[in-house]
Amino acid sequence: MKNGKKKILISGGLGFVGKHLTCYLLEQGHELTLVDNLSGSDCDTNRIEALRQKCRVFVMNFLDFKSTETFDEVYHLASPVGAIGILKSSGRISKEIVDLAVKASEIALENNAKLMYISSSEVYYASEVQEEESNILLTIHQGARIEYAMGKYAGEISVRNFGLHQGLKYNICRPFNLIGKDQSSKLGFVVPRFIESCRQNTSLEVFHDGQQVRSFCHIDDFLEGLVSLQNSELVGETINLGNIKNKTTILELAYLIIELTGSTAAISFVNPSLKYGKLYMEGGEKIANTKKANSLLGYEPKIELREAIQKIIS
Ligand SMILES: NC(=O)c1ccc[n+]([C@@H]2O[C@H](COP(=O)([O-])OP(=O)(O)OC[C@H]3O[C@@H](n4cnc5c(N)ncnc54)[C@H](O)[C@@H]3O)[C@@H](O)[C@H]2O)c1
Protein backbone atom coordinates (compact mmCIF):
# COMPACT_ATOMS: atom_id res chain seq x y z
CA MET A 1 0.00 0.00 0.00
CA LYS A 2 1.34 3.46 -1.00
CA ASN A 3 -0.07 6.74 0.44
CA GLY A 4 -3.26 4.98 1.55
CA LYS A 5 -3.81 3.66 -2.01
CA LYS A 6 -4.44 -0.04 -1.98
CA LYS A 7 -4.12 -2.74 -4.62
CA ILE A 8 -7.48 -4.47 -4.67
CA LEU A 9 -8.66 -7.59 -6.49
CA ILE A 10 -12.39 -7.93 -7.24
CA SER A 11 -13.69 -11.27 -8.48
CA GLY A 12 -17.01 -10.90 -10.33
CA GLY A 13 -16.04 -7.26 -10.89
CA LEU A 14 -18.19 -6.89 -14.03
CA GLY A 15 -21.45 -7.85 -12.32
CA PHE A 16 -24.02 -5.55 -10.71
CA VAL A 17 -22.30 -5.12 -7.32
CA GLY A 18 -18.85 -5.31 -8.95
CA LYS A 19 -19.52 -2.38 -11.31
CA HIS A 20 -20.73 -0.15 -8.45
CA LEU A 21 -17.92 -1.25 -6.13
CA THR A 22 -15.38 -0.55 -8.89
CA CYS A 23 -16.64 3.05 -9.29
CA TYR A 24 -16.64 3.55 -5.51
CA LEU A 25 -13.09 2.27 -5.00
CA LEU A 26 -11.70 4.05 -8.10
CA GLU A 27 -13.06 7.34 -6.73
CA GLN A 28 -11.05 6.67 -3.57
CA GLY A 29 -7.94 6.34 -5.75
CA HIS A 30 -7.26 2.63 -5.30
CA GLU A 31 -5.62 0.40 -7.94
CA LEU A 32 -8.05 -2.28 -9.08
CA THR A 33 -7.88 -5.66 -10.81
CA LEU A 34 -11.19 -7.15 -11.95
CA VAL A 35 -11.73 -10.79 -12.91
CA ASP A 36 -15.03 -11.89 -14.46
CA ASN A 37 -16.01 -14.64 -16.90
CA LEU A 38 -19.13 -12.70 -18.05
CA SER A 39 -21.38 -15.66 -17.17
CA GLY A 40 -23.78 -13.31 -15.35
CA SER A 41 -22.66 -9.93 -16.65
CA ASP A 42 -24.14 -7.85 -19.45
CA CYS A 43 -20.94 -5.79 -19.95
CA ASP A 44 -20.20 -5.41 -23.65
CA THR A 45 -16.81 -4.95 -25.32
CA ASN A 46 -17.07 -1.14 -25.31
CA ARG A 47 -17.73 -1.02 -21.61
CA ILE A 48 -14.88 -3.42 -20.87
CA GLU A 49 -12.49 -1.37 -23.03
CA ALA A 50 -13.56 1.81 -21.18
CA LEU A 51 -12.88 0.11 -17.84
CA ARG A 52 -9.44 -1.00 -19.09
CA GLN A 53 -8.45 2.69 -19.20
CA LYS A 54 -8.89 2.80 -15.41
CA CYS A 55 -8.06 -0.67 -14.09
CA ARG A 56 -6.81 -4.11 -15.07
CA VAL A 57 -9.59 -6.33 -16.39
CA PHE A 58 -9.29 -10.09 -16.93
CA VAL A 59 -12.20 -11.73 -18.74
CA MET A 60 -11.77 -15.29 -17.55
CA ASN A 61 -12.92 -17.87 -15.01
CA PHE A 62 -11.69 -16.78 -11.57
CA LEU A 63 -10.68 -20.39 -10.90
CA ASP A 64 -8.03 -20.06 -13.65
CA PHE A 65 -6.78 -16.64 -12.54
CA LYS A 66 -3.05 -16.36 -11.79
CA SER A 67 -1.44 -13.03 -11.12
CA THR A 68 2.07 -11.70 -10.86
CA GLU A 69 0.59 -8.64 -9.08
CA THR A 70 0.29 -8.49 -5.31
CA PHE A 71 -2.90 -7.40 -3.55
CA ASP A 72 -3.72 -5.72 -0.23
CA GLU A 73 -7.37 -6.69 -0.35
CA VAL A 74 -9.68 -9.13 -2.14
CA TYR A 75 -13.43 -8.63 -2.56
CA HIS A 76 -14.86 -11.98 -3.62
CA LEU A 77 -18.15 -11.49 -5.51
CA ALA A 78 -17.95 -14.10 -8.31
CA SER A 79 -20.78 -16.58 -8.00
CA PRO A 80 -23.76 -18.03 -9.84
CA VAL A 81 -26.49 -15.48 -8.91
CA GLY A 82 -30.24 -14.88 -9.07
CA ALA A 83 -33.29 -17.19 -8.71
CA ILE A 84 -33.36 -17.64 -12.51
CA GLY A 85 -29.64 -17.09 -13.18
CA ILE A 86 -28.64 -20.09 -11.03
CA LEU A 87 -30.98 -22.58 -12.74
CA LYS A 88 -28.55 -23.33 -15.57
CA SER A 89 -25.93 -24.46 -13.02
CA SER A 90 -28.32 -26.73 -11.06
CA GLY A 91 -26.47 -29.67 -9.53
CA ARG A 92 -23.17 -27.79 -9.68
CA ILE A 93 -24.14 -24.56 -7.90
CA SER A 94 -22.79 -25.45 -4.44
CA LYS A 95 -19.56 -26.91 -5.82
CA GLU A 96 -18.96 -23.83 -7.97
CA ILE A 97 -19.55 -21.48 -5.03
CA VAL A 98 -17.26 -23.44 -2.71
CA ASP A 99 -14.50 -23.85 -5.34
CA LEU A 100 -14.59 -20.07 -5.90
CA ALA A 101 -14.48 -19.40 -2.14
CA VAL A 102 -11.43 -21.65 -1.79
CA LYS A 103 -9.71 -19.88 -4.71
CA ALA A 104 -10.41 -16.45 -3.15
CA SER A 105 -9.05 -17.63 0.22
CA GLU A 106 -5.90 -19.04 -1.40
CA ILE A 107 -5.20 -15.81 -3.29
CA ALA A 108 -5.79 -13.75 -0.13
CA LEU A 109 -3.45 -16.03 1.85
CA GLU A 110 -0.70 -15.89 -0.82
CA ASN A 111 -0.84 -12.09 -0.69
CA ASN A 112 -1.46 -11.73 3.05
CA ALA A 113 -4.47 -9.71 1.86
CA LYS A 114 -7.73 -9.13 3.73
CA LEU A 115 -10.61 -11.06 2.15
CA MET A 116 -14.20 -9.86 1.98
CA TYR A 117 -16.35 -12.91 1.25
CA ILE A 118 -19.79 -11.96 -0.07
CA SER A 119 -22.24 -14.56 1.14
CA SER A 120 -26.01 -14.04 1.03
CA SER A 121 -29.07 -13.58 3.22
CA GLU A 122 -30.29 -16.75 1.43
CA VAL A 123 -28.35 -18.75 4.06
CA TYR A 124 -31.30 -17.88 6.36
CA TYR A 125 -33.74 -19.60 3.95
CA ALA A 126 -35.65 -21.58 6.57
CA SER A 127 -34.61 -19.56 9.62
CA GLU A 128 -37.07 -17.23 11.33
CA VAL A 129 -34.31 -15.54 13.31
CA GLN A 130 -32.01 -13.83 10.81
CA GLU A 131 -29.20 -12.76 13.10
CA GLU A 132 -25.55 -13.48 12.45
CA GLU A 133 -24.95 -15.52 15.63
CA SER A 134 -28.16 -17.58 15.39
CA ASN A 135 -28.33 -21.16 14.15
CA ILE A 136 -28.94 -21.64 10.43
CA LEU A 137 -31.77 -24.09 9.77
CA LEU A 138 -31.61 -26.70 7.03
CA THR A 139 -34.81 -27.52 5.14
CA ILE A 140 -36.29 -30.59 3.50
CA HIS A 141 -37.33 -28.44 0.50
CA GLN A 142 -35.22 -29.07 -2.59
CA GLY A 143 -34.40 -26.90 -5.57
CA ALA A 144 -31.76 -24.64 -7.05
CA ARG A 145 -32.19 -21.94 -4.41
CA ILE A 146 -31.39 -24.37 -1.58
CA GLU A 147 -28.27 -25.46 -3.42
CA TYR A 148 -27.25 -21.79 -3.71
CA ALA A 149 -27.98 -21.15 0.00
CA MET A 150 -26.08 -24.23 1.13
CA GLY A 151 -23.19 -23.39 -1.22
CA LYS A 152 -22.95 -19.87 0.20
CA TYR A 153 -23.01 -21.25 3.74
CA ALA A 154 -20.42 -23.95 2.94
CA GLY A 155 -18.29 -21.18 1.38
CA GLU A 156 -18.54 -19.23 4.65
CA ILE A 157 -17.42 -22.27 6.66
CA SER A 158 -14.51 -22.85 4.28
CA VAL A 159 -13.39 -19.21 4.63
CA ARG A 160 -13.70 -19.34 8.46
CA ASN A 161 -11.68 -22.55 8.58
CA PHE A 162 -8.93 -21.00 6.42
CA GLY A 163 -8.94 -18.28 9.08
CA LEU A 164 -8.63 -20.73 11.99
CA HIS A 165 -6.19 -23.08 10.26
CA GLN A 166 -3.96 -20.74 8.26
CA GLY A 167 -4.55 -17.29 9.71
CA LEU A 168 -6.57 -15.91 6.76
CA LYS A 169 -7.76 -12.36 7.52
CA TYR A 170 -11.37 -12.15 6.40
CA ASN A 171 -14.84 -10.83 7.04
CA ILE A 172 -18.11 -12.22 5.70
CA CYS A 173 -21.00 -10.10 4.52
CA ARG A 174 -24.59 -11.34 4.03
CA PRO A 175 -26.41 -8.86 1.75
CA PHE A 176 -30.24 -8.62 1.72
CA ASN A 177 -31.92 -7.82 -1.64
CA LEU A 178 -29.74 -5.17 -3.21
CA ILE A 179 -31.11 -2.81 -5.85
CA GLY A 180 -29.67 -0.08 -8.02
CA LYS A 181 -29.02 0.97 -11.59
CA ASP A 182 -27.47 -1.52 -13.97
CA GLN A 183 -28.96 -4.67 -12.41
CA SER A 184 -29.82 -7.40 -14.89
CA SER A 185 -33.46 -8.47 -15.25
CA LYS A 186 -32.36 -11.77 -16.82
CA LEU A 187 -31.03 -13.26 -13.56
CA GLY A 188 -34.48 -12.99 -11.95
CA PHE A 189 -34.12 -9.80 -9.86
CA VAL A 190 -37.60 -8.40 -9.39
CA VAL A 191 -36.97 -4.63 -9.50
CA PRO A 192 -35.29 -4.52 -12.94
CA ARG A 193 -37.86 -7.04 -14.20
CA PHE A 194 -40.81 -4.85 -13.12
CA ILE A 195 -39.17 -1.65 -14.45
CA GLU A 196 -38.56 -3.34 -17.81
CA SER A 197 -42.22 -4.44 -17.98
CA CYS A 198 -43.39 -0.90 -17.16
CA ARG A 199 -41.17 0.56 -19.87
CA GLN A 200 -42.34 -1.98 -22.45
CA ASN A 201 -45.93 -1.71 -21.25
CA THR A 202 -46.18 -5.48 -20.80
CA SER A 203 -47.79 -6.93 -17.68
CA LEU A 204 -45.72 -7.15 -14.49
CA GLU A 205 -45.51 -10.83 -13.61
CA VAL A 206 -46.06 -11.21 -9.86
CA PHE A 207 -45.23 -14.72 -8.67
CA HIS A 208 -47.99 -16.53 -6.72
CA ASP A 209 -50.06 -13.99 -4.72
CA GLY A 210 -47.27 -11.42 -4.36
CA GLN A 211 -47.32 -11.53 -0.55
CA GLN A 212 -43.62 -12.47 -0.31
CA VAL A 213 -41.86 -10.02 2.03
CA ARG A 214 -38.50 -8.46 1.14
CA SER A 215 -36.52 -5.50 2.44
CA PHE A 216 -34.67 -3.82 -0.41
CA CYS A 217 -31.39 -1.98 0.10
CA HIS A 218 -30.01 0.59 -2.33
CA ILE A 219 -26.51 -0.27 -3.54
CA ASP A 220 -25.07 3.06 -2.27
CA ASP A 221 -26.11 2.25 1.31
CA PHE A 222 -24.77 -1.28 0.93
CA LEU A 223 -21.37 -0.12 -0.34
CA GLU A 224 -20.99 2.31 2.59
CA GLY A 225 -21.40 -0.65 4.96
CA LEU A 226 -19.32 -3.08 2.92
CA VAL A 227 -16.31 -0.82 2.44
CA SER A 228 -16.39 0.40 6.04
CA LEU A 229 -16.31 -3.24 7.17
CA GLN A 230 -13.35 -3.95 4.89
CA ASN A 231 -11.53 -0.80 6.06
CA SER A 232 -12.19 -1.51 9.74
CA GLU A 233 -9.90 -3.32 12.17
CA LEU A 234 -12.53 -6.08 12.42
CA VAL A 235 -11.46 -9.57 11.37
CA GLY A 236 -13.41 -12.84 11.37
CA GLU A 237 -16.83 -11.17 11.60
CA THR A 238 -20.05 -12.14 9.79
CA ILE A 239 -22.32 -9.17 9.15
CA ASN A 240 -25.79 -8.68 7.64
CA LEU A 241 -26.17 -5.63 5.39
CA GLY A 242 -29.56 -4.47 4.14
CA ASN A 243 -32.33 -2.02 4.94
CA ILE A 244 -35.13 -3.14 7.25
CA LYS A 245 -36.96 0.18 6.75
CA ASN A 246 -37.65 -0.80 3.13
CA LYS A 247 -39.78 -3.82 4.02
CA THR A 248 -42.50 -4.46 1.42
CA THR A 249 -44.48 -7.20 -0.24
CA ILE A 250 -43.76 -7.91 -3.91
CA LEU A 251 -47.32 -6.85 -4.83
CA GLU A 252 -46.87 -3.46 -3.10
CA LEU A 253 -43.55 -3.13 -4.93
CA ALA A 254 -45.28 -3.74 -8.29
CA TYR A 255 -47.82 -0.96 -7.59
CA LEU A 256 -45.05 1.42 -6.47
CA ILE A 257 -43.02 0.84 -9.65
CA ILE A 258 -46.12 1.32 -11.84
CA GLU A 259 -46.81 4.61 -10.03
CA LEU A 260 -43.24 5.93 -10.22
CA THR A 261 -42.73 5.03 -13.89
CA GLY A 262 -46.17 6.46 -14.79
CA SER A 263 -46.85 3.22 -16.67
CA THR A 264 -50.27 1.85 -17.55
CA ALA A 265 -48.98 -1.74 -17.51
CA ALA A 266 -51.18 -4.33 -15.78
CA ILE A 267 -50.26 -6.90 -13.15
CA SER A 268 -50.60 -10.64 -13.77
CA PHE A 269 -50.22 -13.40 -11.19
CA VAL A 270 -48.18 -16.36 -12.40
CA ASN A 271 -46.87 -19.63 -11.03
CA PRO A 272 -43.09 -19.39 -11.60
CA SER A 273 -42.65 -23.18 -11.58
CA LEU A 274 -44.83 -23.43 -14.69
CA LYS A 275 -42.58 -20.92 -16.41
CA TYR A 276 -39.12 -21.88 -15.12
CA GLY A 277 -39.55 -25.54 -14.11
CA LYS A 278 -39.45 -27.58 -10.92
CA LEU A 279 -36.05 -26.33 -9.77
CA TYR A 280 -37.28 -22.75 -9.43
CA MET A 281 -37.97 -21.81 -5.79
CA GLU A 282 -39.33 -18.74 -4.06
CA GLY A 283 -37.14 -17.27 -1.34
CA GLY A 284 -38.16 -17.36 2.32
CA GLU A 285 -39.23 -14.19 4.11
CA LYS A 286 -36.24 -11.86 4.38
CA ILE A 287 -36.06 -9.22 7.08
CA ALA A 288 -32.71 -7.48 7.14
CA ASN A 289 -31.58 -7.44 10.75
CA THR A 290 -28.61 -5.07 10.77
CA LYS A 291 -28.23 -4.42 14.52
CA LYS A 292 -24.73 -5.91 14.50
CA ALA A 293 -23.58 -3.73 11.56
CA ASN A 294 -25.05 -0.73 13.33
CA SER A 295 -23.28 -1.42 16.62
CA LEU A 296 -19.88 -2.38 15.10
CA LEU A 297 -19.76 0.03 12.15
CA GLY A 298 -22.42 2.66 12.85
CA TYR A 299 -24.17 1.35 9.72
CA GLU A 300 -27.39 3.27 9.08
CA PRO A 301 -28.89 2.89 5.58
CA LYS A 302 -30.58 6.12 4.46
CA ILE A 303 -32.20 5.60 1.06
CA GLU A 304 -35.90 4.78 1.39
CA LEU A 305 -37.58 2.51 -1.16
CA ARG A 306 -39.43 5.23 -3.10
CA GLU A 307 -36.22 7.26 -3.47
CA ALA A 308 -34.25 4.12 -4.41
CA ILE A 309 -36.68 3.28 -7.24
CA GLN A 310 -36.64 6.91 -8.41
CA LYS A 311 -32.82 6.82 -8.56
CA ILE A 312 -32.97 3.64 -10.67
CA ILE A 313 -35.52 4.88 -13.19
CA SER A 314 -34.10 8.41 -13.49
N1 LIG B 1 -27.68 -8.70 -5.75
C1 LIG B 1 -28.13 -9.11 -4.59
O1 LIG B 1 -29.21 -8.72 -4.12
C2 LIG B 1 -27.30 -10.05 -3.75
C3 LIG B 1 -27.85 -10.51 -2.55
C4 LIG B 1 -27.11 -11.40 -1.77
C5 LIG B 1 -25.85 -11.79 -2.18
N2 LIG B 1 -25.34 -11.34 -3.36
C6 LIG B 1 -24.00 -11.78 -3.73
O2 LIG B 1 -23.26 -10.65 -4.17
C7 LIG B 1 -22.32 -11.06 -5.18
C8 LIG B 1 -22.50 -10.17 -6.41
O3 LIG B 1 -23.83 -10.33 -6.88
P1 LIG B 1 -24.41 -9.48 -8.09
O4 LIG B 1 -25.80 -9.13 -7.75
O5 LIG B 1 -23.44 -8.43 -8.49
O6 LIG B 1 -24.49 -10.61 -9.21
P2 LIG B 1 -23.93 -10.59 -10.71
O7 LIG B 1 -24.31 -11.85 -11.35
O8 LIG B 1 -24.35 -9.32 -11.36
O9 LIG B 1 -22.36 -10.57 -10.46
C9 LIG B 1 -21.60 -11.74 -10.26
C10 LIG B 1 -20.50 -11.72 -11.30
O10 LIG B 1 -19.66 -12.87 -11.10
C11 LIG B 1 -19.28 -13.32 -12.39
N3 LIG B 1 -18.89 -14.73 -12.26
C12 LIG B 1 -19.67 -15.79 -11.94
N4 LIG B 1 -18.94 -16.91 -11.91
C13 LIG B 1 -17.66 -16.56 -12.22
C14 LIG B 1 -16.45 -17.27 -12.34
N5 LIG B 1 -16.37 -18.60 -12.18
N6 LIG B 1 -15.32 -16.56 -12.67
C15 LIG B 1 -15.37 -15.22 -12.85
N7 LIG B 1 -16.49 -14.50 -12.75
C16 LIG B 1 -17.63 -15.16 -12.43
C17 LIG B 1 -20.48 -13.11 -13.28
O11 LIG B 1 -20.16 -13.03 -14.65
C18 LIG B 1 -21.03 -11.78 -12.74
O12 LIG B 1 -20.51 -10.69 -13.49
C19 LIG B 1 -22.59 -12.53 -5.46
O13 LIG B 1 -21.66 -13.30 -4.73
C20 LIG B 1 -23.99 -12.74 -4.90
O14 LIG B 1 -24.18 -14.07 -4.49
C21 LIG B 1 -26.05 -10.48 -4.16
The ligand as an ORCA input file, in Angstrom:
! r2SCAN-3c Opt
* xyz 0 1
  N     -27.681     -8.699     -5.755
  C     -28.127     -9.115     -4.586
  O     -29.212     -8.724     -4.123
  C     -27.302    -10.051     -3.751
  C     -27.850    -10.512     -2.547
  C     -27.112    -11.398     -1.771
  C     -25.849    -11.786     -2.184
  N     -25.344    -11.337     -3.361
  C     -23.997    -11.778     -3.731
  O     -23.258    -10.653     -4.169
  C     -22.324    -11.058     -5.184
  C     -22.498    -10.173     -6.410
  O     -23.826    -10.331     -6.880
  P     -24.406     -9.476     -8.093
  O     -25.802     -9.127     -7.750
  O     -23.439     -8.430     -8.486
  O     -24.487    -10.615     -9.212
  P     -23.925    -10.586    -10.711
  O     -24.314    -11.855    -11.353
  O     -24.348     -9.321    -11.360
  O     -22.356    -10.568    -10.456
  C     -21.596    -11.745    -10.261
  C     -20.497    -11.720    -11.304
  O     -19.661    -12.869    -11.098
  C     -19.284    -13.322    -12.392
  N     -18.885    -14.728    -12.258
  C     -19.671    -15.788    -11.942
  N     -18.938    -16.913    -11.914
  C     -17.659    -16.555    -12.218
  C     -16.447    -17.269    -12.345
  N     -16.372    -18.598    -12.175
  N     -15.323    -16.564    -12.666
  C     -15.371    -15.217    -12.854
  N     -16.491    -14.505    -12.753
  C     -17.629    -15.163    -12.425
  C     -20.484    -13.108    -13.280
  O     -20.160    -13.027    -14.645
  C     -21.025    -11.778    -12.738
  O     -20.514    -10.686    -13.487
  C     -22.590    -12.526     -5.461
  O     -21.662    -13.301     -4.730
  C     -23.986    -12.740     -4.902
  O     -24.182    -14.069     -4.491
  C     -26.048    -10.476     -4.159
*
